[in-house]
Amino acid sequence: NYVIQHVLEHGKVEDRTRIITAISGRVLQLSQHKFASNVVEKCVTYATRDEKRQLIDEVVSFGDGPNCALLIMMKDQFANYVVQKVSYL
């Protein structure tokens, strides 16, 4: 967790990209975990513009109605912090 966050903040671009690629497709799942949600927040913060777009698209386009990822995340005790981070972009 802390090592991954450090790499996202201070690492090489290719290392950041590798981490962001690894969480792609799992943003909802990871955001609901106490420690993994911190990594997702850092990914949103330090991602390139295209990577941010990809992460945000995953949140807003997954499911519909009560199964919408965004609604699930807004109500989750950890994932709501990821939603807040995204809303500041």
DSSP file (Angstrom, degrees, kcal/mol; ACC not computed):
  #  RESIDUE AA STRUCTURE BP1 BP2  ACC     N-H-->O    O-->H-N    N-H-->O    O-->H-N    TCO  KAPPA ALPHA  PHI   PSI    X-CA   Y-CA   Z-CA
    1    1 A N     >        0   0    0      0, 0.0     4,-2.3     0, 0.0     5,-0.2   0.000 360.0 360.0 360.0 -59.4    0.0    0.0    0.0
    2    2 A Y  H  >  +     0   0    0      2,-0.2     4,-2.3     1,-0.2     5,-0.1   0.864 360.0  51.5 -70.5 -34.9    2.5    2.7    1.1
    3    3 A V  H  > S+     0   0    0      2,-0.2     4,-2.4     1,-0.2    -1,-0.2   0.932 111.0  48.1 -65.4 -44.8    5.2    1.5   -1.4
    4    4 A I  H  > S+     0   0    0      1,-0.2     4,-2.3     2,-0.2    -2,-0.2   0.916 111.9  49.7 -62.4 -43.4    2.6    1.6   -4.2
    5    5 A Q  H  X S+     0   0    0     -4,-2.3     4,-2.0     1,-0.2    -1,-0.2   0.898 109.9  51.5 -62.3 -40.0    1.6    5.1   -3.2
    6    6 A H  H  X S+     0   0    0     -4,-2.3     4,-3.1     2,-0.2     5,-0.4   0.914 109.5  49.4 -63.5 -42.9    5.2    6.2   -3.0
    7    7 A V  H  X S+     0   0    0     -4,-2.4     4,-2.5     1,-0.2    -2,-0.2   0.905 109.9  51.9 -63.3 -40.9    5.8    4.9   -6.5
    8    8 A L  H  < S+     0   0    0     -4,-2.3    -1,-0.2     1,-0.2    -2,-0.2   0.890 117.3  39.1 -62.3 -38.4    2.7    6.7   -7.8
    9    9 A E  H  < S+     0   0    0     -4,-2.0    -2,-0.2    -5,-0.2    -1,-0.2   0.890 137.2  11.9 -77.7 -40.9    4.0   10.0   -6.2
   10   10 A H  H  < S+     0   0    0     -4,-3.1    -3,-0.2    -5,-0.2    -2,-0.2   0.455 101.8 101.5-121.7  -3.9    7.7    9.8   -7.0
   11   11 A G  S  < S-     0   0    0     -4,-2.5     2,-0.1    -5,-0.4    -4,-0.0  -0.062  77.7 -76.2 -81.5-179.1    8.2    7.0   -9.4
   12   12 A K     >  -     0   0    0      1,-0.1     4,-2.2     4,-0.0     3,-0.4  -0.374  41.0-113.5 -73.8 155.1    8.8    6.9  -13.2
   13   13 A V  H  > S+     0   0    0      1,-0.2     4,-2.7     2,-0.2     5,-0.2   0.892 117.3  53.7 -57.0 -42.4    5.9    7.4  -15.6
   14   14 A E  H  > S+     0   0    0      1,-0.2     4,-1.8     2,-0.2    -1,-0.2   0.835 107.8  50.7 -66.3 -30.5    6.1    3.9  -16.8
   15   15 A D  H  > S+     0   0    0     -3,-0.4     4,-1.9     2,-0.2    -1,-0.2   0.903 110.6  48.9 -71.1 -40.7    5.9    2.5  -13.3
   16   16 A R  H  X S+     0   0    0     -4,-2.2     4,-2.8     1,-0.2     5,-0.2   0.932 111.0  50.7 -60.3 -45.6    2.8    4.7  -12.6
   17   17 A T  H  X S+     0   0    0     -4,-2.7     4,-2.6     1,-0.2    -1,-0.2   0.892 107.7  53.1 -60.9 -40.4    1.3    3.5  -15.9
   18   18 A R  H  X S+     0   0    0     -4,-1.8     4,-1.6     2,-0.2    -1,-0.2   0.900 111.6  45.7 -62.2 -41.3    1.9   -0.1  -14.9
   19   19 A I  H  X S+     0   0    0     -4,-1.9     4,-1.5     2,-0.2    -2,-0.2   0.930 113.1  48.8 -67.9 -45.5    0.1    0.4  -11.6
   20   20 A I  H  X S+     0   0    0     -4,-2.8     4,-1.3     1,-0.2    -2,-0.2   0.887 110.1  52.1 -63.6 -38.8   -2.8    2.2  -13.1
   21   21 A T  H  < S+     0   0    0     -4,-2.6    -1,-0.2    -5,-0.2    -2,-0.2   0.881 106.4  55.4 -62.1 -37.8   -3.2   -0.5  -15.7
   22   22 A A  H  < S+     0   0    0     -4,-1.6    -1,-0.2     1,-0.2    -2,-0.2   0.824 111.0  42.9 -66.9 -31.7   -3.2   -3.1  -12.9
   23   23 A I  H >< S+     0   0    0     -4,-1.5     3,-2.5    -3,-0.2    -1,-0.2   0.672  87.0 112.4 -89.3 -15.6   -6.2   -1.4  -11.2
   24   24 A S  T 3< S+     0   0    0     -4,-1.3    31,-0.1     1,-0.3    -3,-0.0  -0.315  82.6  23.0 -57.8 134.9   -8.1   -0.8  -14.4
   25   25 A G  T 3  S+     0   0    0     30,-0.1    -1,-0.3     4,-0.0     4,-0.1   0.355 119.8  65.0  88.3  -5.4  -11.2   -2.9  -14.4
   26   26 A R    <>  +     0   0    0     -3,-2.5     4,-3.0     2,-0.1     5,-0.3   0.146  58.6 116.0-132.8  17.4  -11.2   -3.1  -10.6
   27   27 A V  H  > S+     0   0    0      1,-0.2     4,-2.4     2,-0.2     5,-0.2   0.918  80.3  46.7 -59.4 -46.5  -11.7    0.4   -9.5
   28   28 A L  H  > S+     0   0    0      2,-0.2     4,-1.0     1,-0.2    -1,-0.2   0.956 115.5  45.5 -60.5 -50.8  -15.0   -0.3   -7.8
   29   29 A Q  H >4 S+     0   0    0      1,-0.2     3,-0.6     2,-0.2    -2,-0.2   0.927 117.2  43.1 -59.5 -48.3  -13.8   -3.4   -6.0
   30   30 A L  H >< S+     0   0    0     -4,-3.0     3,-1.5     1,-0.2    -1,-0.2   0.838 107.0  60.9 -70.4 -32.6  -10.5   -1.8   -4.8
   31   31 A S  H 3< S+     0   0    0     -4,-2.4    -1,-0.2    -5,-0.3    -2,-0.2   0.749  98.3  59.0 -66.2 -22.6  -12.2    1.5   -3.8
   32   32 A Q  T << S+     0   0    0     -4,-1.0     2,-0.4    -3,-0.6    -1,-0.3   0.435  89.1  89.3 -86.9   0.9  -14.3   -0.4   -1.3
   33   33 A H  S <> S-     0   0    0     -3,-1.5     4,-2.2     1,-0.1     5,-0.2  -0.833  80.5-129.3-101.6 137.0  -11.2   -1.7    0.5
   34   34 A K  T  4 S+     0   0    0     -2,-0.4     4,-0.4     1,-0.2    -1,-0.1   0.881 104.0  24.5 -52.3 -48.4   -9.8    0.4    3.4
   35   35 A F  T >> S+     0   0    0      2,-0.2     4,-1.0     1,-0.1     3,-0.7   0.844 118.9  56.7 -91.1 -36.0   -6.2    0.4    2.2
   36   36 A A  H 3> S+     0   0    0      1,-0.2     4,-2.2     2,-0.2     3,-0.2   0.819  97.4  65.3 -65.7 -29.3   -6.6   -0.2   -1.6
   37   37 A S  H 3X S+     0   0    0     -4,-2.2     4,-2.3     1,-0.2    -1,-0.2   0.844  97.0  56.0 -62.7 -31.7   -8.9    2.9   -1.8
   38   38 A N  H <> S+     0   0    0     -3,-0.7     4,-2.0    -4,-0.4    -1,-0.2   0.882 106.8  49.6 -65.5 -37.6   -5.9    5.0   -0.9
   39   39 A V  H  X S+     0   0    0     -4,-1.0     4,-2.4     2,-0.2    -2,-0.2   0.913 109.5  51.0 -66.6 -42.7   -4.0    3.6   -3.8
   40   40 A V  H  X S+     0   0    0     -4,-2.2     4,-2.4     1,-0.2    -2,-0.2   0.908 108.3  52.9 -62.1 -41.2   -7.0    4.3   -6.1
   41   41 A E  H  X S+     0   0    0     -4,-2.3     4,-2.0     1,-0.2    -1,-0.2   0.924 110.2  47.3 -58.7 -44.9   -7.0    7.9   -4.9
   42   42 A K  H  X S+     0   0    0     -4,-2.0     4,-2.8     2,-0.2    -1,-0.2   0.873 108.7  55.2 -65.6 -36.7   -3.3    8.3   -5.7
   43   43 A C  H  X S+     0   0    0     -4,-2.4     4,-1.4     1,-0.2    -1,-0.2   0.934 108.9  47.5 -60.6 -45.0   -3.9    6.8   -9.1
   44   44 A V  H  < S+     0   0    0     -4,-2.4    -1,-0.2     1,-0.2    -2,-0.2   0.883 114.8  47.6 -62.6 -38.2   -6.5    9.4   -9.8
   45   45 A T  H  < S+     0   0    0     -4,-2.0    -2,-0.2    -5,-0.2    -1,-0.2   0.912 122.0  30.8 -69.9 -43.9   -4.2   12.1   -8.6
   46   46 A Y  H  < S+     0   0    0     -4,-2.8    -1,-0.2    -5,-0.1    -2,-0.2   0.371  91.7 113.2-103.7   4.1   -1.1   11.2  -10.5
   47   47 A A  S  < S-     0   0    0     -4,-1.4   -30,-0.0    -5,-0.2   -34,-0.0  -0.338  71.8-106.0 -71.5 156.4   -2.5    9.6  -13.6
   48   48 A T     >  -     0   0    0    -35,-0.1     4,-2.8     1,-0.1     5,-0.2  -0.264  40.9 -96.8 -69.3 169.8   -2.1   11.2  -17.0
   49   49 A R  H  > S+     0   0    0      1,-0.2     4,-2.3     2,-0.2     5,-0.1   0.919 126.8  46.8 -56.9 -45.9   -5.1   12.9  -18.5
   50   50 A D  H  > S+     0   0    0      2,-0.2     4,-2.1     1,-0.2    -1,-0.2   0.887 112.2  50.0 -65.7 -39.1   -6.0    9.8  -20.6
   51   51 A E  H  > S+     0   0    0      2,-0.2     4,-2.5     1,-0.2    -2,-0.2   0.897 110.0  50.9 -66.5 -39.8   -5.5    7.5  -17.6
   52   52 A K  H  X S+     0   0    0     -4,-2.8     4,-2.8     2,-0.2     5,-0.3   0.926 109.3  51.1 -61.3 -44.1   -7.8    9.7  -15.5
   53   53 A R  H  X S+     0   0    0     -4,-2.3     4,-2.7    -5,-0.2    -2,-0.2   0.910 110.2  49.8 -59.0 -42.8  -10.4    9.6  -18.2
   54   54 A Q  H  X S+     0   0    0     -4,-2.1     4,-1.8     2,-0.2    -1,-0.2   0.920 112.5  46.3 -63.0 -45.2  -10.2    5.8  -18.3
   55   55 A L  H  X S+     0   0    0     -4,-2.5     4,-1.3     2,-0.2    -2,-0.2   0.914 114.9  46.6 -64.9 -43.1  -10.6    5.5  -14.5
   56   56 A I  H  X S+     0   0    0     -4,-2.8     4,-2.5     1,-0.2     5,-0.2   0.910 109.4  54.2 -66.5 -42.6  -13.5    8.0  -14.4
   57   57 A D  H  X S+     0   0    0     -4,-2.7     4,-1.9    -5,-0.3    -1,-0.2   0.879 104.6  55.9 -58.2 -37.7  -15.2    6.3  -17.3
   58   58 A E  H  X S+     0   0    0     -4,-1.8     4,-0.6     1,-0.2    -1,-0.2   0.889 110.6  44.4 -62.0 -38.8  -15.0    3.0  -15.4
   59   59 A V  H  < S+     0   0    0     -4,-1.3    11,-0.8    -3,-0.2     3,-0.4   0.920 119.1  39.5 -72.9 -44.4  -16.8    4.5  -12.5
   60   60 A V  H  < S+     0   0    0     -4,-2.5    -2,-0.2     1,-0.2    -1,-0.2   0.662 117.9  45.9 -84.9 -15.2  -19.5    6.3  -14.4
   61   61 A S  H  < S+     0   0    0     -4,-1.9     2,-0.7    -5,-0.2    -1,-0.2   0.435  84.7 101.9-108.2   1.5  -20.3    3.7  -17.0
   62   62 A F  S  < S-     0   0    0     -4,-0.6     7,-2.7    -3,-0.4     8,-0.3  -0.778  88.4 -25.8 -92.1 117.0  -20.4    0.6  -14.9
   63   63 A G        -     0   0    0     -2,-0.7     2,-0.3     5,-0.2     5,-0.2   0.011  67.9-116.6  76.9 176.0  -24.0   -0.6  -14.2
   64   64 A D    >   +     0   0    0      4,-0.1     3,-1.8     5,-0.0     4,-0.0  -0.962  66.7   4.6-148.2 164.7  -27.2    1.3  -14.1
   65   65 A G  G >  S-     0   0    0     -2,-0.3     3,-1.6     1,-0.3     6,-0.2  -0.339 132.4 -10.8  59.4-136.9  -29.8    2.2  -11.5
   66   66 A P  G 3  S+     0   0    0      0, 0.0    -1,-0.3     0, 0.0    -3,-0.0   0.651 137.4  60.9 -70.0 -12.9  -29.0    1.0   -8.0
   67   67 A N  G <  S+     0   0    0     -3,-1.8    -2,-0.2     4,-0.1     2,-0.2   0.328  73.6 128.3 -94.0   7.4  -26.1   -1.1   -9.5
   68   68 A C    <>  -     0   0    0     -3,-1.6     4,-2.4    -5,-0.2    -5,-0.2  -0.455  61.5-136.7 -65.7 129.5  -24.4    2.0  -10.8
   69   69 A A  H  > S+     0   0    0     -7,-2.7     4,-2.8     1,-0.2     5,-0.2   0.883 102.7  55.7 -56.5 -40.9  -20.8    2.0   -9.6
   70   70 A L  H  > S+     0   0    0    -11,-0.8     4,-2.4    -8,-0.3    -1,-0.2   0.924 109.1  45.8 -60.9 -44.8  -20.9    5.7   -8.8
   71   71 A L  H  > S+     0   0    0      2,-0.2     4,-1.4    -6,-0.2    -1,-0.2   0.911 113.2  49.8 -64.6 -41.9  -23.9    5.2   -6.5
   72   72 A I  H  X S+     0   0    0     -4,-2.4     4,-0.7     1,-0.2     3,-0.3   0.928 113.2  47.0 -60.6 -44.6  -22.3    2.2   -4.8
   73   73 A M  H >< S+     0   0    0     -4,-2.8     3,-0.7     1,-0.2    -2,-0.2   0.881 106.7  56.7 -66.9 -38.8  -19.1    4.2   -4.3
   74   74 A M  H 3< S+     0   0    0     -4,-2.4    -1,-0.2     1,-0.2    -2,-0.2   0.826 111.8  43.4 -62.1 -30.7  -20.9    7.3   -3.0
   75   75 A K  H 3< S+     0   0    0     -4,-1.4    -1,-0.2    -3,-0.3     2,-0.2   0.559  93.8  99.6 -91.5  -9.7  -22.5    5.1   -0.2
   76   76 A D  S <X S-     0   0    0     -4,-0.7     4,-1.5    -3,-0.7     5,-0.1  -0.563  74.5-131.4 -84.9 143.0  -19.4    3.1    0.7
   77   77 A Q  T  4 S+     0   0    0     -2,-0.2    -1,-0.1     1,-0.2   -45,-0.1   0.744 105.2  22.1 -64.6 -25.0  -17.3    4.1    3.7
   78   78 A F  T >> S+     0   0    0      2,-0.1     3,-1.4   -46,-0.1     4,-0.6   0.767 118.2  57.9-108.3 -41.4  -14.0    4.0    1.8
   79   79 A A  H >> S+     0   0    0      1,-0.3     4,-1.9     2,-0.2     3,-0.6   0.760  91.4  72.3 -65.7 -24.7  -15.0    4.4   -1.9
   80   80 A N  H 3X S+     0   0    0     -4,-1.5     4,-2.1     1,-0.3    -1,-0.3   0.801  91.8  58.4 -62.8 -26.0  -16.7    7.8   -1.2
   81   81 A Y  H <> S+     0   0    0     -3,-1.4     4,-2.0     2,-0.2    -1,-0.3   0.845 103.7  51.2 -70.9 -32.6  -13.2    9.3   -0.7
   82   82 A V  H <X S+     0   0    0     -3,-0.6     4,-2.5    -4,-0.6    -2,-0.2   0.914 109.0  51.1 -66.8 -42.9  -12.3    8.2   -4.2
   83   83 A V  H  X S+     0   0    0     -4,-1.9     4,-2.3     1,-0.2    -2,-0.2   0.913 109.5  50.6 -60.4 -42.9  -15.5    9.9   -5.5
   84   84 A Q  H  X S+     0   0    0     -4,-2.1     4,-1.0     2,-0.2    -1,-0.2   0.915 109.6  50.3 -61.1 -42.7  -14.5   13.0   -3.7
   85   85 A K  H >< S+     0   0    0     -4,-2.0     3,-0.7     1,-0.2     4,-0.3   0.915 111.4  48.4 -61.9 -43.4  -11.1   13.0   -5.2
   86   86 A V  H >< S+     0   0    0     -4,-2.5     3,-1.6     1,-0.2    -1,-0.2   0.876 105.6  58.7 -64.4 -37.7  -12.6   12.5   -8.7
   87   87 A S  H 3< S+     0   0    0     -4,-2.3    -1,-0.2     1,-0.3    -2,-0.2   0.727  99.0  59.3 -67.6 -20.2  -15.0   15.4   -8.1
   88   88 A Y  T <<        0   0    0     -4,-1.0    -1,-0.3    -3,-0.7    -2,-0.2   0.553 360.0 360.0 -83.4  -7.1  -12.1   17.8   -7.5
   89   89 A L    <         0   0    0     -3,-1.6    -1,-0.2    -4,-0.3    -2,-0.1   0.494 360.0 360.0 -74.9 360.0  -10.6   17.1  -11.0
